[in-house]
Amino acid sequence: MTLEILTPERKLYSGNVYGVLMPGISGMFEVLDKHAPLVSALRPGRVKVLKDKSNSTLSFDITGGFVEVLNNKVTLLAEGATEA
């Protein structure tokens, strides 16, 4: 699936990934390949990007935002984010 992490200032990440673990308002949740469509608010916390099945990861700290999952594409709109 494709992931884009966007802030008002710039595109922080774009690429193909295996999964994404995100801090939802009610708790952490994970999106994997071919996930059902959804839109969710995100609280401040750490986003963990699973680049492939071999546990290769990237992490980003966000200050909150929203995520949309549609047609095997995850678009994360963060108010602010930095690579951890």
N, C-alpha and C positions, 0 to 999 in steps of 0.2 A: 504494500500500500504506500501511498505518497503522504508525506508530512510536510507542512509548512508552518513555521512559527514566526508570526509577524508582530511587530510593535508599531506604535505610531511613527517611530523614527526610521525603522528599517526592517528588512527581512533577515531574521536571525538564523534560520535554518530552512533548507529545502532539500528533500531527497527521499529515496525509497527506504522504508524501515519495516521491521518485523512487527513491532508493537510500540505502544506509548502508555506509560503509567502517569496519571495526572491527579492533582488534588481537587476533587470536586467539593461542592458546598457541603455535602453529607458524608464525605470521606473519599479515600483514594479509589480510583477505578482504572481499569486497563482496557485499551482498545487494541484488538488484533485484526489481522487480515479478514476482509469481508464482513466486518462488523455491521450490524443494523444501523440505519441512519439515526442520528441523535444530535441534539443541541444541549449544551450544559454550561452553567456558570462555573467558574473556577475560583477558588480562594487562593490567597498567597501560599506558596510552597514550592516544592521541587518537582519538576517534570523529568521523568526518566525515559529516554529514548532507547529502545532495544533495536540496534541496527541490524542484527541477524540472530539466528538461532544459537550461535556460539557464545552468547552472553556479552557481546561487544556493546557497550553502552555509552551514551552521552547524557549529561545532566544540565538542566537549566533551572535557575531560580526565577520564579515569576511573582509579580505583585498582585495577581488576580487577572481575570479576563473571562473569555468565553471560548468554547471549542465547538466546532461543527464537524460531524462525520457524515459524509455523503459520497456514494459511488466509489468506495475504497480510497477516499482522500480525506485526510484529517487536516483541518485548518484551525490552528490555535491562534487566537487574537489576544495578546497579552498587553495589559496596561504598561508594564515594564518588565524587562527580562534581561538576565545576564547568564553567560555560560558558567556553570559551576566547576 
